[in-house]
């Protein structure tokens, strides 16, 4: 294990997070929350001094990262970021419990959006801004932010990105990985600004517009209101956030292809078409279930149905209605959305649409083999044949994902929580979704869980954000075996 490399990268991440922690200081100055400024500056100063000292004294080559070091480093950096993000919550006394603060911070960085706060509106604006900013930073990825800011990482940048986003492939849009990361972040910032402006036109003030844009683009769901987006009671705001939730669930590399005028590649993207198709079908079923049973107006059915399908499918977690009281058909569709998630390369959680498409295609192929045992049926996606290593990766991921949902359900239910609440809490956390059903529904929160259960749920939040493999491999003997 290269501890010098780990120390240097940790110092770099803490320095970057310290710089972003100055933004809530500005918010504290604007809203005259002067007593909270020290609660942000203390961790900033400590992290800056210690980080600077490490960078000055610890010298090592960071241009190359061994895969073992990369996996360990990514996991440690996500944990350290979550701990660092929790410090202002504890120092300010607004979330005094260390476990609760760690849960809230990890939920932010992993873009889960599950909260232990029972009354959000009595919290200071600077604390709420930092809470939402953790969403936005974690949405595109902490490591990708480091790579985008520090182009000197070169080869190591690709290795770390593969560990942070261990999907089928980390797509290089340009020959240099730091430029790819920079492009994705610029697109991320640009779409955030567009949504912020549109929400301002809807009557939100700058604070609410920014924080809700952070939560939308990161598909996180932290709101500044107890009733979430429903508090604004605006059809315009609902539709703006619905549209941007759907946009955030799309692979961000496709936006670069649109900018590059590669429209044919985008239009032929199988995952995108299936993702949008799933969404439309789910909305129609939910609207059918709601009409006449919950809402008398078809417009209201589309307004609330579209929003709730989008928020769960993209793992955002905002709410404009208590869907836990909806008819069983609607709830069944929403529960399915908890599993599926958005596209690979997006900020959403869940199993991801590409994995679902792959599993369906392979299942159909197996049916063909039963009818024609000697046939050859290559599995193709977007006109390209998929190799077996990709298939094995998808099968393994889905198996581990479902296994951890079941294991987590047992762990949570051991605390006395009912089965529906235990399973949906597990799904909500590993899928980085936020609210679930039952005791953790959209009108409730996670505050009632015991400390050990909150720590377990925090663990599976990070597990889900790193798509299982990166974290779970550290617990295998293969990782620690010397070669």
N, C-alpha and C positions, 0 to 999 in steps of 0.2 A: 504494500500500500504506500503510495507516494503522499506522505503527510504534508510535505512542503507545498505540493501542488494544491492539496485540499485547503490548506491555510490561506494561500494566496487567492484562490477563487472565492473562498468565504469572505475574505476581506473586501474583494471587489464587489460582491453582491451587497454586503452591508453598506458600503459607501454609496452605491447606487440607490438603495432603499432609503438611506439617510437623506439623500438629495430630494427624493420624492416626499419624504416626511416633512419637508419644509413647506409644502403646499397647505396642509392643514394649519400650519402656523400663520400663514397669510389669511386663511379663513378666520382664525381666531382673532386676528387683528381687525378684520373687516367687521365682525359681529361683536367686537369688544369682549371677547372671552379671554381677557388677559391672564386670568388665573390658570389657564390651561396651557399657556405657551411653554412653560417650563417642562410640562409633562411630555412634550414632543422634543424639546431641545436637549433634555438630559440624555435620552437614548441616542439622539443624533450625535451629540458630542462624544459620548462614550464609544459609539460605533466608528465614528470618524477618526478619533485618536488611535484606537486599537487597530482599526483597519489600515490606517496610514503607517503605523509602526510595523505591522506585519509586512506590508508591501516594501517598506524601506529596508527591513532586516532579513526577511526570508526570500532568498533568491533561488529560482528554479525555472526550468524551461516549461512554459505552458503552451507551447505551439503544438505539442503532441500529448494526447491523453490516451492511456491504455483503456480498453473497454471496461476492465474491472474497476479502475479508478473512476471512470466516467459514471458508471452505474451508482457507485457509492456516493460520489460527489453530488449527483443530481438529487438523490434522496435526502442527503444531509442538508443541501441548500434549501429545499422546500420546507424541511422541518425548522431550520434556523430562521428562515423568512417568517414562518408562522409564529415562532417565539418572539422574534423582534417586533412583529406587527402587534403583538398582544401587550407590549410594554405600556404604551399610552393608555390603553383601557384600564390597566391596573393602577398606574400612577395617578390617573385622574379620579379614580374611585367610582367611575361610571359602570365598570364591570369589575368589581373588587376581587372576585374569586379567580384564582390563577387558572384553574381548569376551564372555567367558563370563558375567560379572556382568550385562552389558547384555542378553544373550540370556535369562538367567534372569528378569530384571526385566520385560522386554518380554513374555516368555511368561506372566508372572503377570498383568500389567495387561490383556493382550489375552485372558486366560482360556484360553490355549492349553494350558498344562500340560506342554509338552515341556521336559525338564530335561537339564542337563549333569552333574548330581550323580550320582556313582557309589555313594556311601554316605551316604544321607540321615540315618541315625540317629546319625552321629557329629557332626552339626551342633548348634549350641546352640539352645535352645528359642526364644529371642528372635528369632534369625535366621529360624527356620522359621515363627514366628508372623508376622513381617513378610512373608515370602514368600507365605504364605497370604492375608494381608490385602490384598496387591496384587491377588490374584484377586477378592476380594469388592468392592473399590473399582472395579475395571475392569468387573465384571459388568454393573452397571446403567449404567455409563458415567461418565467423569470429568466431561464437560460437564454431564450431567444432574444430577450431584452439585452442581456449581457453581450451576446454575440453581435447584435445590431450596433451597440454602442462601442464595442471594442473589436474592430476588424483585425487586430493583431492576432486573434485566436486562430484563424485559418483552419487547419485540419482539426484541431480540438473542437472547434465550434460545431462541425458536422457530427462528431462523435457524441457530444453532449446533447445536441438537438435530437439525435436518434434515441438517446436514453430518456429524454424528457417527453418526447412524442413517439413512443415505440410502436407506431402503426406499421402498415405494410411498407411504407417508403416515405422518407423525408424528401419531398420534391425540391430539387434545386432549380429555381426559376432562372438563375443566372449562374455563370461558371463559379463565382465566389459565394460561399455560403453566407458570409456577413452581409453581402449585398442583398441576397434573398431575404434574410431576416429584416434588413432595413426596409425593403420594399413592403413586406407584409405589415410592419409596424406603421409605415406611412399610410397605407390603405386603412388600417385600423383607426388611426388618429383622424383621418379624413372623414370616414363614415361616422365616427363619434361626434365630430363637429357638425355634420349635416343633421344628425338627429337632434342635437342640442338646439340648433337654430329652429327646427320645426317644432320642438316642444315649447320654445319661447313664444312662438306664434300662437300656440294653444293656450297661453295664459300662465304657464309655469314661470316662476322666477328663475334667475340664473342658477341658484344653488340646487333647486329641485331638478332643473333641466339637465345639469351636468351629472348629478349623482344618478339619476335614472338612465341617462345615456351610458354611464359607466356600467351600470347593472345590465343594461340591454345588450350592449356590444360584447360584454364578457359572458353573456348568458348566465349571470350570477343571481340577480333578483333582490339584492338588498335595497329596500326602499327607505325613505325618510318618514314614512307615515305608517301608523299602526294598521290601517286598512289597505296598505300597499297602493297600487295604482287606482283602486276603487275609490280612494279618498278624493280624487280630483273630479270624479263624476262627469267625465267628458268623453263623448264618443270620439271626438277628434284625437285626443291623447291616446285613447285605447287603440285606435287604428294605426296611429304612427308607431307606437311601441310594438304592435303586432307585426307590422311590416318589417321593422328593424330586427325583431327577434328571428323572423324567418331568414332575413339576410345574414344574420350572425350564425345561423346554423348551416350555412353553405361553406364549402371549402374555400378559404380565402385566396388560394392560388388561382381560382377561376376568375376572381376580380382582376388579377394581373393580366390574365389572358384576354379579358374584355378590354382592358386598357391597351393591350398590344394588338387589338383588333383580330384576335383569333376566335371569331364568333362560331365557326363551324365546330371547333373542338369543344367549346362550351355547350353548344346545343346538342352535341352527341354524347355528352357525359352521362353515362348510365346512372351513376349514383345521384346526380342532381335531378334527373327526370323522375327516378323512383321516389326520392325525398319529397319533391313537390307533389307527385301523385298521391303518396301516402297522406300528405297533409290535407289535400283537397278532399279525398275520400273520407278521412277521419272527421273533417269539419261537417261534411254533408250528413254523416251518420249522427253526429252530436246534435246538429240543428234539428234533424228529424225527431230525435229523442226529446229535445227541449220544447219544441213547438206545441203549444196547448197544454203542456204539463208544468212548465216553469215560467215561460214567457208567452204572452199572447201575440206579440208582434214578431214577425219573421225577421225584421231588421235587428231587433234585440237578440234574437236567437243567433244570428250571424255575428253580431258584435261580440257577445260574451262567449259563444262557442268557439269562434276563430281565435280569440285571445287565449282561452284556456288550453286549446289544443296546441297552439304555438308555444306557450310558456312551458308546457310539460315535454313536448317533443324536442324542443331545443334546450331543455334543462335550465331554463331561465329562473322560473320560480315566482315571478310576479303573479298577482291575482286581482281580478276584478269581480269575482263572485266566489261564493263558498261551494265549489263543485262537489264537495263531499255530501251535499244534500240533494244532488241531482239524481235523476233516474238511473237505474242499474246499467242500462245500455250505454249511456253517456260515460258513466264512471268506468265501465269495462274498456271502452276505447281509450280513455285517458290513462288507465293503468297500462295498457299496451304501449302507449307513447312513452311511459316511464322507462320501459325496457329498450326501445329502439334508439332514441336519440337522433342527433343530426348527422352531418357528414364528417368524414375524416378530414382533418385540416381546418376544421372550424373551431370555435370556442365552446361548442356544446359538449355535453357528456353523453352517457348512455353507451350501448353496445356499438353504435354507429351504423349508418345505413349501408356503407360499403360491405361491412361484415355480414349484414343481413342478406344483401344481394348475392354475395358469394355463397353463403350457405344454401340459399334457395336454388341457385344455379347448379350447385353440386348435387343437391337432392334430386333435381330433375335429371341430371346425368346418370345418377344411380338407377333411376327408373328405366332409363334407356338401356343401361347395361343388363338389367334383368331380362329385358325383351331381346336384346342382341348381345349376348355374352362376349362375342368376338369383335364387337364393334369398337371403333376408336372415336371418342367424343371429347375433343379438347375443350377445356373450360376457358371461355374468352370473356373479356371485359373491355369495352370500348375498342373492340377490334384486335386486342392483344391477348395472346395466350397467357394464362396464369401458371406459374410454375408450382410444383408441389410444396416447396418450402413456404410459399405464401399461404397455400391452403392449410398446411399444418399449423402455421402461426395463427390463422383465423380460428381454426377448430380449438386450438389450445386456449386462446384468449376467451372465447365464448364459454368454454367449459369452466375455466377458472373464475370467470365473472359470475356465472350462475352459482357455482360452488360457494363463493364468498357471500353471495346474497343469502343463500340458505344457511350457511354457518353464522352469519351476522344475525339472521332472524332468530336463531336459537340463542345466541348470546344476549340479544336485546330482550327476548321474551323471558329469559331466566330471571329478569328483574321484576317480573310480574306484569309486564305490558302485554296487552292482548295481541293475538296473532296478526290481525290486519295492520295494526299500528307498528308492530315489530318488523313485519316484512316491508311495509312501505317506507319506514324510517331507514331501513337498510338499503332499499332501492334508491331512495332519495339521496343518501350520502355517497354510496359507491358510484351512482350515476351523476353526482354533482348537480342535483336537481333542486333541492331545497325542501319545499313542503311535500307531504305525501297524502295519506288518507288516515282517517281515524283520529287518534290523539295527536298526530303531527300534521293534520290537515291545514289548509290555507288560512283558517281562522285561529290556528293555535301555533305553538312553538315547541322547542326541544328543552325548555327550562326544567321540566319535571323529571328528566332522567337523572340518575345518580352519577357521581363523578366517574366511576369506572366505565359505565356505559358511554358517557360522553367521550372519554378517551378512546374507547373502541371505535365509536362512530367517527372520531377525528382521524384515526388510523385508516379507516376504509375510505374516507374522503380523499386522503393523499394517495391511497392505493388506486382509487378510481381515476384520479387526475393524471396519474402516471401510467394509466392503462394496464395495471396489474403486474405485468412482467418485470418492470424496472425495480419495483419494491420487493416483490415476492422472491426474486432471485437471490436477494441478500440473505434469505433464511434457508437457502439450500446448501448442502455440503459441497456441491459442485463449484459454487462461487469461492469458497474458502480453501478448496483443495489446491495445493501448490502443483504447478505443471513444470 
